[in-house]
Amino acid sequence: MSDISNELDREVSLARIANLEVQGADRILRYAMKVISSYCRGAVSADRNEFTRELLKLCTSLQQTRPTCAALLNGIESIQRVVGALGDQRLSVDLARAVDTHAQKIAQYSLRARGTIAKHTTRLCQDAKTILTLCSSGTVISAIEELHKSIGLQGVVVLETRPRFQGWKTARLIASCGIPVTLSLDSLASKYIVSADAVFLGADAVFADGSILNKVGSYQLALLASLFEKSVYVLTTTYKAVLLAPQEFGIEQRPTSEIIPQRRLDKMRGVSVRNPAYDLVPAALIRSIICEKGGFPPCEIPRTAEW
C-alpha cells in the first residue's frame, strides 16, 4: 500500500502544494505525478468504476491546489486523456498500471528536460558571468550550476519574493555548488541590475504571444533589465505552453493572510489586501526562451511536450 494512497495522506499532499511547501512549477508537476502514482499502486484491487471516479476526483483536487500552474494543469490533462482513451474494457489493475506508468513518464520527462535546458543555457550564455534571478526555479538552479561548471560564474544574486520568502532555498542550493551568492529583496533589484550580465527567470506559463507568467516581481525585474540593456532569458519547458490568451488565463490570488493576519486586518478600516502570485512579462522584454528543444525567440517556442 502506498504512503499517499489513503485519504489522510492525500489531503496532506494536496495541502503541501497549496501552501507552497512544494515550490517551483516543475517540482509541483513531479510531486503531483508522485501522488497519482501512489494512488494507483495503492488502489489496484478497487472496483474499476470506483477507481476511475476517485482518480478523476484526485486529478481535480490537484488542479485546484494551484489553478494557474500550467505545468500542473497540462500534466493532469494528460493523465485524464489516458484514462479516457482506455475506455471501459480495462480492468482496474490494468488501468492503474497504465496511469502509474504515464505519471512516471511525465515526471521523468520533466527531470530530463531540466538537464537538457541546463546544457542549452550553458551553450547560449557563455558571456554571462554574473546572474540575477528571482524566487525559486529548479530549472534555473540547474542551469546556473551547469553554467558555473563551464565558465566559472563570478556570482549570483537571488532576489527573494515576499510574503513567503521564496528565494531562500534557491540561494542555499546555488551556494552549495560553490558559487558566490547574494540574497536580497526583490525591491532592491535596481541595486544589482547594473552589475548583472543577464537575468534568468523561470516561468509558470508561456502564452502563444511569447509572454510568460512568473512569480510576482518578474515584470519589474524585466523592465529594469530592458532599461539597462541586460538580456532576460526565460528557462522553461514546452509543457508550460497554454492556448489561452493571458487575459483569459487569469492570475492566482493567494490568501491575504500570507501578508497580514486577519485579526490585524480587521482593525484597519478602509484597507484591502491583494496578494497575486504571478506577474505577466511581455515578450518584448524577453531575449530568448530556452526550453528542452533549444533557445527560441519568445513567440517561436515549440508548443508540444513529448509525453
FIVOLO-541381 format. One line per field, with one value per residue: residue number from 1; residue in one letter; x negated, y, z negated of N, C-alpha, C in turn. Coordinates in nm, 2 decimals. Layout:
# FIVOLO-541381
num	NUM:...
residuo	A:...
n_east	X:...
n_north	Y:...
n_up	Z:...
ca_east	X:...
ca_north	Y:...
ca_up	Z:...
c_east	X:...
c_north	Y:...
c_up	Z:...
END
This chain:
# FIVOLO-541381
num	1:2:3:4:5:6:7:8:9:10:11:12:13:14:15:16:17:18:19:20:21:22:23:24:25:26:27:28:29:30:31:32:33:34:35:36:37:38:39:40:41:42:43:44:45:46:47:48:49:50:51:52:53:54:55:56:57:58:59:60:61:62:63:64:65:66:67:68:69:70:71:72:73:74:75:76:77:78:79:80:81:82:83:84:85:86:87:88:89:90:91:92:93:94:95:96:97:98:99:100:101:102:103:104:105:106:107:108:109:110:111:112:113:114:115:116:117:118:119:120:121:122:123:124:125:126:127:128:129:130:131:132:133:134:135:136:137:138:139:140:141:142:143:144:145:146:147:148:149:150:151:152:153:154:155:156:157:158:159:160:161:162:163:164:165:166:167:168:169:170:171:172:173:174:175:176:177:178:179:180:181:182:183:184:185:186:187:188:189:190:191:192:193:194:195:196:197:198:199:200:201:202:203:204:205:206:207:208:209:210:211:212:213:214:215:216:217:218:219:220:221:222:223:224:225:226:227:228:229:230:231:232:233:234:235:236:237:238:239:240:241:242:243:244:245:246:247:248:249:250:251:252:253:254:255:256:257:258:259:260:261:262:263:264:265:266:267:268:269:270:271:272:273:274:275:276:277:278:279:280:281:282:283:284:285:286:287:288:289:290:291:292:293:294:295:296:297:298:299:300:301:302:303:304:305:306:307
residuo	M:S:D:I:S:N:E:L:D:R:E:V:S:L:A:R:I:A:N:L:E:V:Q:G:A:D:R:I:L:R:Y:A:M:K:V:I:S:S:Y:C:R:G:A:V:S:A:D:R:N:E:F:T:R:E:L:L:K:L:C:T:S:L:Q:Q:T:R:P:T:C:A:A:L:L:N:G:I:E:S:I:Q:R:V:V:G:A:L:G:D:Q:R:L:S:V:D:L:A:R:A:V:D:T:H:A:Q:K:I:A:Q:Y:S:L:R:A:R:G:T:I:A:K:H:T:T:R:L:C:Q:D:A:K:T:I:L:T:L:C:S:S:G:T:V:I:S:A:I:E:E:L:H:K:S:I:G:L:Q:G:V:V:V:L:E:T:R:P:R:F:Q:G:W:K:T:A:R:L:I:A:S:C:G:I:P:V:T:L:S:L:D:S:L:A:S:K:Y:I:V:S:A:D:A:V:F:L:G:A:D:A:V:F:A:D:G:S:I:L:N:K:V:G:S:Y:Q:L:A:L:L:A:S:L:F:E:K:S:V:Y:V:L:T:T:T:Y:K:A:V:L:L:A:P:Q:E:F:G:I:E:Q:R:P:T:S:E:I:I:P:Q:R:R:L:D:K:M:R:G:V:S:V:R:N:P:A:Y:D:L:V:P:A:A:L:I:R:S:I:I:C:E:K:G:G:F:P:P:C:E:I:P:R:T:A:E:W
n_east	-0.09:-0.06:-0.22:-0.07:0.18:0.40:0.68:0.62:0.34:0.34:0.47:0.29:0.08:0.20:0.23:-0.03:-0.11:0.07:0.01:-0.24:-0.46:-0.57:-0.76:-0.80:-0.72:-0.79:-0.87:-0.63:-0.47:-0.60:-0.57:-0.29:-0.25:-0.37:-0.19:0.03:-0.07:-0.12:0.14:0.25:0.09:0.18:0.44:0.51:0.67:0.92:1.27:1.33:1.49:1.51:1.24:1.18:1.35:1.25:0.99:1.02:1.14:0.93:0.75:0.88:0.88:0.60:0.55:0.69:0.53:0.32:0.43:0.34:0.11:-0.06:-0.21:-0.13:0.15:0.14:0.01:0.20:0.42:0.31:0.29:0.57:0.65:0.53:0.68:0.94:0.89:0.85:1.09:1.38:1.31:1.09:0.96:0.95:0.69:0.53:0.58:0.49:0.21:0.14:0.19:0.02:-0.22:-0.22:-0.22:-0.47:-0.63:-0.58:-0.69:-0.96:-1.03:-1.02:-1.24:-1.45:-1.42:-1.50:-1.77:-1.85:-1.78:-1.96:-2.20:-2.16:-2.14:-2.40:-2.54:-2.44:-2.48:-2.74:-2.88:-2.78:-2.86:-2.78:-2.49:-2.15:-1.87:-1.53:-1.31:-1.21:-1.32:-1.37:-1.47:-1.62:-1.81:-1.95:-2.05:-2.22:-2.41:-2.52:-2.62:-2.81:-3.00:-3.10:-3.20:-3.27:-3.13:-3.11:-2.94:-2.61:-2.30:-2.03:-1.70:-1.46:-1.12:-0.84:-0.52:-0.62:-0.89:-1.02:-1.30:-1.50:-1.56:-1.66:-1.89:-2.04:-2.08:-2.22:-2.45:-2.56:-2.68:-2.92:-2.92:-2.95:-2.70:-2.45:-2.19:-1.89:-1.63:-1.34:-1.26:-1.50:-1.61:-1.70:-1.95:-2.12:-2.10:-2.27:-2.53:-2.49:-2.52:-2.32:-1.97:-1.80:-1.50:-1.24:-0.94:-0.58:-0.38:-0.35:-0.26:-0.09:-0.16:-0.41:-0.46:-0.50:-0.41:-0.51:-0.66:-0.54:-0.69:-0.86:-0.80:-0.87:-1.14:-1.22:-1.16:-1.34:-1.58:-1.55:-1.57:-1.83:-1.96:-2.01:-2.01:-1.73:-1.66:-1.44:-1.39:-1.25:-1.00:-0.85:-0.60:-0.47:-0.33:-0.04:0.29:0.47:0.54:0.34:0.51:0.73:0.64:0.59:0.48:0.35:0.48:0.34:0.40:0.49:0.40:0.14:0.00:0.08:0.21:0.55:0.67:0.54:0.59:0.86:0.87:0.80:0.95:1.09:0.88:0.77:0.65:0.43:0.29:0.14:0.01:-0.15:-0.32:-0.27:-0.49:-0.58:-0.65:-0.82:-1.01:-1.18:-1.47:-1.52:-1.36:-1.45:-1.42:-1.37:-1.42:-1.59:-1.71:-1.48:-1.32:-1.07:-0.81:-0.83:-0.86:-0.85:-0.54:-0.46:-0.50:-0.69:-0.52
n_north	-0.12:0.22:0.52:0.75:0.67:0.66:0.85:1.05:1.10:1.18:1.42:1.57:1.58:1.73:1.97:2.04:2.13:2.34:2.51:2.61:2.46:2.28:2.40:2.58:2.53:2.30:2.12:2.10:1.97:1.72:1.63:1.61:1.41:1.20:1.17:1.08:0.84:0.70:0.67:0.50:0.27:0.19:0.13:-0.08:-0.31:-0.21:-0.16:-0.11:0.12:0.26:0.31:0.47:0.69:0.79:0.85:1.05:1.24:1.30:1.41:1.64:1.77:1.81:1.99:2.21:2.30:2.47:2.67:2.81:2.71:2.61:2.38:2.19:2.18:2.10:1.85:1.71:1.71:1.54:1.30:1.26:1.23:0.98:0.81:0.85:0.75:0.47:0.36:0.15:-0.12:-0.20:-0.36:-0.27:-0.30:-0.30:-0.05:0.11:0.05:0.14:0.42:0.48:0.42:0.62:0.86:0.84:0.86:1.12:1.26:1.17:1.28:1.55:1.57:1.50:1.71:1.93:1.89:1.90:2.16:2.30:2.25:2.36:2.63:2.68:2.67:2.89:3.11:3.20:3.43:3.53:3.61:3.70:3.65:3.75:3.66:3.54:3.45:3.11:2.85:2.53:2.46:2.69:2.69:2.45:2.52:2.73:2.60:2.43:2.61:2.74:2.53:2.53:2.79:2.92:3.11:3.45:3.54:3.51:3.68:3.64:3.73:3.76:3.68:3.82:3.72:3.49:3.43:3.32:3.21:3.18:2.91:2.87:3.03:2.89:2.64:2.71:2.82:2.60:2.48:2.59:2.85:3.20:3.38:3.62:3.71:3.89:4.15:4.16:4.42:4.56:4.53:4.72:4.79:4.59:4.53:4.67:4.56:4.31:4.05:3.91:3.83:3.56:3.39:3.18:3.01:3.00:2.98:2.98:3.18:3.20:3.44:3.48:3.59:3.55:3.39:3.45:3.44:3.70:4.01:3.96:4.10:4.37:4.34:4.25:4.48:4.66:4.53:4.57:4.85:4.89:4.76:4.48:4.13:3.92:3.60:3.33:3.04:2.74:2.48:2.30:2.20:2.39:2.55:2.73:2.75:2.95:3.31:3.56:3.72:3.56:3.35:3.42:3.52:3.37:3.44:3.47:3.38:3.65:3.64:3.56:3.79:3.97:3.90:3.81:3.90:4.14:4.28:4.32:4.53:4.75:4.98:5.05:4.94:4.73:4.41:4.27:3.99:3.88:3.59:3.59:3.76:3.91:3.89:4.07:3.96:4.13:4.21:3.99:3.82:3.56:3.24:2.96:2.63:2.27:2.20:2.38:2.72:2.99:3.26:3.44:3.41:3.18:2.94:2.59:2.42:2.17:1.91:1.60:1.38
n_up	0.00:0.09:-0.04:0.00:0.05:-0.11:-0.23:-0.42:-0.39:-0.13:-0.15:-0.30:-0.12:0.09:-0.05:-0.09:0.16:0.21:0.00:0.06:-0.03:0.14:0.40:0.71:1.04:1.19:0.99:0.86:1.05:1.08:0.82:0.80:0.99:0.85:0.64:0.78:0.89:0.65:0.56:0.76:0.72:0.47:0.50:0.66:0.64:0.64:0.74:1.08:1.18:0.94:0.89:1.11:1.08:0.83:0.90:1.10:0.94:0.76:0.95:1.02:0.77:0.73:0.95:0.85:0.64:0.73:0.94:1.17:1.25:1.51:1.59:1.40:1.47:1.74:1.71:1.56:1.73:1.93:1.80:1.76:2.03:2.09:1.92:2.04:2.30:2.26:2.23:2.14:2.13:1.98:1.69:1.34:1.24:1.47:1.57:1.36:1.36:1.61:1.59:1.38:1.50:1.70:1.55:1.42:1.65:1.73:1.51:1.53:1.78:1.72:1.54:1.72:1.90:1.76:1.72:1.99:2.06:1.90:2.03:2.28:2.20:2.10:2.34:2.48:2.32:2.26:2.20:1.98:1.67:1.43:1.27:1.23:1.05:0.96:0.70:0.69:0.88:1.00:1.25:1.33:1.13:1.18:1.44:1.37:1.21:1.40:1.59:1.43:1.40:1.65:1.72:1.49:1.27:1.16:0.97:0.82:0.78:0.58:0.57:0.33:0.29:0.14:-0.01:-0.11:-0.13:0.08:0.24:0.06:0.04:0.30:0.30:0.11:0.23:0.47:0.36:0.24:0.45:0.47:0.56:0.54:0.37:0.34:0.14:0.16:0.14:0.36:0.41:0.42:0.67:0.85:0.75:0.81:1.08:1.25:1.24:1.33:1.57:1.70:1.68:1.53:1.55:1.44:1.55:1.51:1.69:2.04:2.31:2.63:2.75:2.67:2.43:2.07:1.77:1.45:1.12:0.90:0.93:1.13:1.36:1.31:1.27:1.53:1.67:1.56:1.65:1.93:1.94:1.86:2.06:2.04:2.09:2.08:2.00:2.03:1.87:1.93:1.98:2.26:2.18:2.04:2.20:2.30:2.45:2.41:2.42:2.24:2.08:2.05:1.90:1.64:1.30:1.02:0.70:0.40:0.05:-0.17:-0.42:-0.41:-0.39:-0.59:-0.92:-0.97:-1.19:-1.25:-1.01:-1.03:-1.21:-1.07:-0.92:-0.60:-0.45:-0.20:-0.08:0.15:0.30:0.54:0.71:0.94:1.21:1.53:1.79:2.07:2.41:2.55:2.36:2.33:2.42:2.50:2.50:2.34:2.38:2.35:2.61:2.72:2.77:2.83:3.00:2.82:2.93:3.08:2.95:2.92:2.90:2.79:2.57:2.54:2.43
ca_east	0.00:-0.14:-0.21:0.02:0.30:0.52:0.74:0.55:0.21:0.37:0.51:0.16:0.01:0.26:0.20:-0.17:-0.12:0.15:-0.06:-0.37:-0.57:-0.63:-0.77:-0.85:-0.62:-0.83:-0.86:-0.48:-0.43:-0.66:-0.51:-0.16:-0.26:-0.40:-0.07:0.11:-0.13:-0.09:0.28:0.26:0.03:0.25:0.58:0.51:0.78:1.05:1.36:1.28:1.56:1.48:1.11:1.18:1.41:1.17:0.87:1.05:1.16:0.79:0.69:0.95:0.82:0.47:0.56:0.74:0.43:0.26:0.52:0.28:-0.02:-0.04:-0.27:-0.04:0.27:0.12:-0.02:0.32:0.49:0.25:0.34:0.71:0.66:0.50:0.80:1.04:0.85:0.85:1.23:1.44:1.27:0.98:0.98:0.89:0.55:0.47:0.59:0.40:0.08:0.12:0.19:-0.10:-0.33:-0.22:-0.26:-0.62:-0.68:-0.58:-0.79:-1.09:-1.05:-1.05:-1.38:-1.54:-1.41:-1.57:-1.91:-1.88:-1.78:-2.09:-2.31:-2.13:-2.17:-2.54:-2.58:-2.39:-2.51:-2.88:-2.93:-2.71:-2.95:-2.71:-2.34:-2.04:-1.75:-1.42:-1.22:-1.25:-1.30:-1.47:-1.53:-1.72:-1.92:-2.03:-2.12:-2.33:-2.51:-2.59:-2.70:-2.93:-3.10:-3.16:-3.28:-3.31:-3.05:-3.16:-2.84:-2.46:-2.22:-1.89:-1.60:-1.36:-0.99:-0.75:-0.54:-0.66:-1.03:-1.07:-1.43:-1.59:-1.61:-1.74:-2.02:-2.11:-2.12:-2.32:-2.57:-2.61:-2.76:-3.05:-2.91:-2.92:-2.56:-2.39:-2.04:-1.84:-1.49:-1.31:-1.25:-1.63:-1.66:-1.78:-2.08:-2.20:-2.09:-2.38:-2.64:-2.45:-2.53:-2.19:-1.86:-1.74:-1.37:-1.16:-0.80:-0.47:-0.30:-0.40:-0.14:-0.11:-0.22:-0.55:-0.46:-0.51:-0.36:-0.61:-0.64:-0.53:-0.82:-0.93:-0.78:-0.95:-1.28:-1.24:-1.16:-1.48:-1.67:-1.54:-1.62:-1.98:-2.01:-2.05:-1.93:-1.64:-1.64:-1.34:-1.43:-1.12:-0.97:-0.74:-0.47:-0.40:-0.26:0.11:0.35:0.55:0.47:0.31:0.63:0.83:0.58:0.61:0.37:0.39:0.48:0.31:0.47:0.44:0.33:-0.01:-0.06:0.12:0.31:0.68:0.71:0.48:0.66:0.99:0.86:0.76:1.06:1.06:0.77:0.79:0.52:0.42:0.17:0.13:-0.10:-0.23:-0.33:-0.28:-0.61:-0.56:-0.75:-0.92:-1.12:-1.25:-1.56:-1.51:-1.31:-1.54:-1.34:-1.44:-1.44:-1.68:-1.67:-1.39:-1.25:-0.96:-0.68:-0.85:-0.89:-0.76:-0.42:-0.43:-0.60:-0.69:-0.46
ca_north	0.00:0.34:0.61:0.86:0.61:0.68:0.99:1.15:1.13:1.26:1.56:1.63:1.61:1.84:2.09:2.08:2.21:2.46:2.60:2.64:2.38:2.24:2.53:2.56:2.46:2.16:2.03:2.07:1.87:1.59:1.59:1.57:1.28:1.10:1.15:1.00:0.71:0.64:0.63:0.39:0.15:0.15:0.10:-0.18:-0.40:-0.15:-0.17:-0.02:0.24:0.34:0.36:0.58:0.81:0.85:0.91:1.18:1.33:1.33:1.50:1.77:1.83:1.85:2.11:2.32:2.35:2.58:2.67:2.88:2.65:2.54:2.25:2.10:2.16:2.02:1.72:1.64:1.68:1.43:1.18:1.24:1.17:0.84:0.74:0.85:0.67:0.33:0.31:0.06:-0.26:-0.23:-0.39:-0.16:-0.33:-0.26:0.10:0.16:0.03:0.23:0.56:0.49:0.43:0.75:0.96:0.83:0.91:1.27:1.30:1.15:1.38:1.68:1.57:1.51:1.84:2.03:1.88:1.95:2.31:2.35:2.24:2.47:2.76:2.69:2.69:3.02:3.22:3.19:3.56:3.57:3.58:3.74:3.63:3.80:3.57:3.58:3.34:2.97:2.77:2.43:2.47:2.80:2.65:2.35:2.59:2.81:2.51:2.38:2.73:2.76:2.43:2.56:2.92:2.98:3.23:3.54:3.55:3.51:3.75:3.59:3.82:3.69:3.74:3.81:3.72:3.35:3.43:3.23:3.26:3.13:2.77:2.89:3.08:2.79:2.54:2.76:2.84:2.46:2.44:2.67:2.98:3.32:3.41:3.73:3.70:4.03:4.17:4.20:4.57:4.61:4.48:4.82:4.80:4.48:4.51:4.74:4.48:4.18:4.03:3.86:3.79:3.43:3.37:3.06:3.05:2.91:2.96:3.05:3.21:3.20:3.56:3.48:3.65:3.45:3.42:3.40:3.49:3.84:4.08:3.93:4.21:4.49:4.30:4.25:4.62:4.71:4.48:4.64:4.99:4.89:4.68:4.35:4.02:3.84:3.46:3.26:2.90:2.67:2.36:2.32:2.16:2.50:2.63:2.73:2.80:3.07:3.44:3.59:3.78:3.45:3.25:3.46:3.51:3.32:3.53:3.39:3.42:3.77:3.61:3.55:3.93:4.02:3.82:3.86:3.98:4.27:4.35:4.36:4.65:4.85:5.02:5.10:4.88:4.60:4.35:4.19:3.90:3.80:3.50:3.60:3.87:3.88:3.95:4.07:3.90:4.23:4.22:3.87:3.80:3.42:3.14:2.84:2.51:2.15:2.19:2.48:2.86:3.04:3.39:3.41:3.37:3.07:2.83:2.48:2.41:2.03:1.82:1.47:1.29
ca_up	0.00:0.10:-0.16:0.03:0.11:-0.19:-0.22:-0.50:-0.33:-0.01:-0.19:-0.34:0.01:0.15:-0.13:-0.07:0.28:0.19:-0.10:0.11:-0.08:0.27:0.48:0.84:1.13:1.23:0.87:0.83:1.15:1.04:0.69:0.84:1.06:0.75:0.57:0.87:0.89:0.52:0.55:0.85:0.66:0.35:0.53:0.78:0.62:0.63:0.85:1.19:1.18:0.82:0.91:1.21:1.01:0.73:0.97:1.16:0.83:0.72:1.05:1.00:0.64:0.76:1.03:0.77:0.55:0.80:1.06:1.28:1.28:1.64:1.58:1.33:1.54:1.86:1.67:1.52:1.85:2.00:1.72:1.79:2.16:2.08:1.86:2.14:2.41:2.24:2.24:2.03:2.14:1.90:1.55:1.26:1.23:1.59:1.58:1.26:1.41:1.73:1.54:1.30:1.60:1.77:1.45:1.41:1.78:1.72:1.41:1.59:1.89:1.65:1.50:1.83:1.97:1.67:1.76:2.13:2.06:1.85:2.13:2.38:2.14:2.10:2.48:2.53:2.22:2.22:2.16:1.85:1.56:1.31:1.29:1.14:1.07:0.87:0.65:0.69:1.00:1.01:1.38:1.32:1.04:1.26:1.54:1.31:1.17:1.53:1.64:1.34:1.43:1.78:1.73:1.36:1.25:1.06:0.86:0.85:0.69:0.58:0.51:0.26:0.31:0.02:-0.15:-0.16:-0.14:0.19:0.28:-0.04:0.09:0.42:0.26:0.04:0.33:0.56:0.28:0.22:0.57:0.46:0.63:0.45:0.38:0.26:0.12:0.13:0.17:0.49:0.42:0.44:0.80:0.92:0.70:0.86:1.23:1.31:1.24:1.38:1.72:1.75:1.58:1.56:1.49:1.47:1.60:1.47:1.81:2.16:2.39:2.77:2.80:2.62:2.29:1.97:1.63:1.35:0.98:0.89:0.92:1.25:1.46:1.27:1.30:1.67:1.71:1.52:1.74:2.05:1.92:1.85:2.17:2.00:2.15:2.00:2.05:1.96:1.87:1.90:2.06:2.35:2.13:1.97:2.30:2.29:2.56:2.38:2.41:2.10:2.00:2.02:1.81:1.50:1.21:0.89:0.59:0.28:-0.07:-0.22:-0.55:-0.39:-0.40:-0.72:-0.99:-0.95:-1.31:-1.23:-0.90:-1.08:-1.29:-0.97:-0.84:-0.47:-0.39:-0.13:-0.06:0.27:0.30:0.66:0.72:1.06:1.30:1.67:1.86:2.22:2.49:2.59:2.26:2.32:2.53:2.55:2.41:2.35:2.34:2.37:2.75:2.76:2.75:2.93:2.97:2.73:3.00:3.16:2.86:2.96:2.81:2.76:2.49:2.59:2.33
c_east	-0.09:-0.12:-0.12:0.15:0.42:0.56:0.66:0.42:0.23:0.40:0.38:0.08:0.07:0.23:0.06:-0.19:-0.05:0.08:-0.20:-0.49:-0.64:-0.64:-0.83:-0.76:-0.66:-0.83:-0.71:-0.43:-0.48:-0.60:-0.37:-0.16:-0.29:-0.28:0.02:0.06:-0.10:0.05:0.30:0.21:0.11:0.39:0.60:0.63:0.91:1.14:1.32:1.35:1.53:1.34:1.10:1.24:1.32:1.04:0.90:1.08:1.02:0.73:0.75:0.89:0.68:0.47:0.60:0.63:0.35:0.32:0.45:0.14:-0.01:-0.10:-0.18:0.09:0.25:0.09:0.11:0.41:0.44:0.29:0.49:0.73:0.63:0.62:0.91:1.01:0.86:0.99:1.27:1.39:1.16:1.03:0.91:0.74:0.47:0.47:0.49:0.25:0.05:0.11:0.06:-0.22:-0.34:-0.26:-0.41:-0.69:-0.69:-0.68:-0.94:-1.13:-1.08:-1.19:-1.48:-1.54:-1.50:-1.72:-1.95:-1.87:-1.91:-2.20:-2.29:-2.17:-2.32:-2.60:-2.55:-2.43:-2.65:-2.94:-2.87:-2.78:-2.88:-2.56:-2.26:-1.92:-1.65:-1.35:-1.29:-1.22:-1.41:-1.54:-1.64:-1.84:-2.01:-2.11:-2.24:-2.44:-2.59:-2.68:-2.82:-3.04:-3.17:-3.25:-3.32:-3.24:-3.12:-3.07:-2.70:-2.39:-2.08:-1.80:-1.49:-1.22:-0.90:-0.61:-0.59:-0.81:-1.09:-1.20:-1.54:-1.65:-1.69:-1.88:-2.11:-2.16:-2.23:-2.45:-2.64:-2.69:-2.89:-3.04:-2.88:-2.78:-2.53:-2.24:-1.99:-1.69:-1.46:-1.29:-1.39:-1.69:-1.74:-1.92:-2.17:-2.20:-2.21:-2.50:-2.61:-2.47:-2.40:-2.10:-1.81:-1.61:-1.32:-1.03:-0.70:-0.38:-0.36:-0.28:-0.18:-0.18:-0.36:-0.56:-0.46:-0.45:-0.47:-0.59:-0.63:-0.66:-0.90:-0.92:-0.86:-1.10:-1.31:-1.24:-1.29:-1.58:-1.67:-1.59:-1.77:-2.04:-2.07:-1.96:-1.85:-1.62:-1.54:-1.37:-1.31:-1.10:-0.85:-0.60:-0.41:-0.33:-0.11:0.17:0.43:0.47:0.44:0.43:0.73:0.78:0.60:0.48:0.42:0.38:0.46:0.39:0.41:0.37:0.19:-0.08:-0.04:0.22:0.44:0.72:0.66:0.56:0.79:0.99:0.82:0.87:1.02:0.95:0.81:0.65:0.53:0.29:0.16:0.00:-0.20:-0.22:-0.32:-0.40:-0.59:-0.67:-0.86:-1.03:-1.20:-1.34:-1.53:-1.44:-1.39:-1.46:-1.43:-1.47:-1.54:-1.64:-1.59:-1.35:-1.12:-0.83:-0.70:-0.88:-0.80:-0.65:-0.39:-0.54:-0.58:-0.65:-0.40
c_north	0.12:0.43:0.73:0.80:0.64:0.83:1.09:1.19:1.21:1.40:1.64:1.67:1.72:1.97:2.14:2.16:2.34:2.56:2.64:2.57:2.32:2.36:2.50:2.48:2.32:2.07:2.00:1.96:1.73:1.54:1.54:1.43:1.17:1.07:1.06:0.85:0.63:0.59:0.51:0.26:0.10:0.11:0.00:-0.28:-0.34:-0.18:-0.07:0.12:0.33:0.39:0.48:0.71:0.87:0.91:1.04:1.29:1.39:1.43:1.64:1.84:1.88:1.98:2.23:2.37:2.47:2.60:2.74:2.83:2.56:2.40:2.15:2.07:2.07:1.87:1.64:1.61:1.56:1.30:1.15:1.19:1.02:0.76:0.74:0.76:0.52:0.27:0.22:-0.08:-0.30:-0.27:-0.28:-0.18:-0.28:-0.11:0.16:0.16:0.13:0.38:0.58:0.50:0.57:0.86:0.96:0.88:1.06:1.32:1.29:1.25:1.51:1.68:1.58:1.65:1.94:2.02:1.93:2.10:2.37:2.35:2.34:2.61:2.78:2.73:2.83:3.13:3.22:3.32:3.61:3.52:3.61:3.73:3.69:3.71:3.60:3.45:3.21:2.89:2.66:2.43:2.58:2.75:2.55:2.42:2.67:2.72:2.46:2.49:2.75:2.66:2.46:2.68:2.98:3.11:3.31:3.55:3.54:3.59:3.69:3.68:3.74:3.76:3.71:3.77:3.58:3.33:3.33:3.29:3.21:3.00:2.79:2.94:2.97:2.68:2.59:2.78:2.70:2.41:2.52:2.80:3.09:3.37:3.53:3.72:3.84:4.03:4.20:4.35:4.63:4.57:4.59:4.84:4.70:4.46:4.57:4.64:4.34:4.17:3.98:3.83:3.65:3.42:3.23:3.11:2.95:2.89:3.04:3.06:3.21:3.32:3.58:3.54:3.53:3.49:3.36:3.47:3.64:3.90:4.06:4.04:4.33:4.46:4.30:4.40:4.69:4.66:4.55:4.78:4.99:4.80:4.55:4.24:3.95:3.70:3.39:3.11:2.82:2.56:2.39:2.28:2.27:2.59:2.62:2.79:2.93:3.20:3.47:3.64:3.67:3.36:3.29:3.45:3.47:3.42:3.45:3.45:3.55:3.75:3.59:3.68:3.98:3.93:3.89:3.94:4.12:4.35:4.40:4.49:4.77:4.89:5.08:5.04:4.74:4.54:4.26:4.11:3.82:3.71:3.53:3.73:3.82:3.96:3.95:4.01:4.00:4.25:4.10:3.85:3.66:3.34:3.01:2.72:2.39:2.12:2.29:2.62:2.92:3.18:3.36:3.36:3.24:2.94:2.71:2.46:2.27:1.96:1.68:1.37:1.17
c_up	0.00:-0.02:-0.13:0.08:0.02:-0.19:-0.30:-0.44:-0.20:-0.04:-0.23:-0.21:0.08:0.08:-0.11:0.06:0.26:0.10:-0.06:0.04:0.04:0.36:0.61:0.93:1.16:1.11:0.84:0.93:1.11:0.91:0.72:0.90:0.95:0.67:0.65:0.87:0.76:0.51:0.64:0.79:0.54:0.38:0.64:0.76:0.62:0.75:0.95:1.19:1.06:0.84:1.00:1.15:0.91:0.79:1.03:1.05:0.77:0.82:1.04:0.87:0.66:0.85:0.95:0.67:0.60:0.93:1.18:1.30:1.40:1.65:1.52:1.41:1.66:1.82:1.63:1.64:1.93:1.93:1.76:1.93:2.17:2.03:1.97:2.26:2.39:2.24:2.13:2.04:2.05:1.75:1.47:1.25:1.35:1.61:1.48:1.30:1.52:1.68:1.46:1.39:1.66:1.67:1.43:1.54:1.78:1.63:1.46:1.70:1.83:1.60:1.61:1.90:1.89:1.71:1.90:2.14:2.01:1.95:2.24:2.33:2.14:2.24:2.52:2.44:2.17:2.17:2.03:1.73:1.42:1.34:1.19:1.16:0.95:0.83:0.65:0.81:1.01:1.15:1.39:1.24:1.11:1.37:1.49:1.27:1.30:1.59:1.56:1.37:1.56:1.78:1.60:1.33:1.14:0.94:0.91:0.74:0.70:0.51:0.45:0.28:0.19:0.08:-0.20:-0.15:-0.03:0.25:0.18:0.00:0.21:0.39:0.19:0.14:0.42:0.48:0.25:0.34:0.58:0.54:0.53:0.47:0.28:0.25:0.08:0.16:0.31:0.51:0.43:0.57:0.87:0.87:0.77:1.02:1.30:1.34:1.30:1.53:1.78:1.64:1.63:1.48:1.53:1.53:1.55:1.59:1.92:2.26:2.54:2.82:2.74:2.48:2.20:1.84:1.54:1.22:0.98:0.86:1.05:1.36:1.43:1.30:1.45:1.73:1.68:1.62:1.88:2.05:1.92:1.96:2.13:2.05:2.05:2.07:1.96:1.98:1.83:2.00:2.15:2.29:2.04:2.07:2.28:2.41:2.54:2.39:2.26:2.02:1.97:1.92:1.67:1.42:1.07:0.78:0.46:0.15:-0.13:-0.35:-0.54:-0.41:-0.54:-0.79:-0.98:-1.08:-1.31:-1.12:-0.95:-1.16:-1.20:-0.88:-0.71:-0.40:-0.33:-0.10:0.07:0.27:0.42:0.66:0.83:1.13:1.44:1.73:2.01:2.29:2.53:2.49:2.25:2.44:2.59:2.45:2.44:2.29:2.37:2.52:2.81:2.72:2.86:2.90:2.90:2.81:3.07:3.08:2.91:2.85:2.76:2.68:2.54:2.48:2.40
END
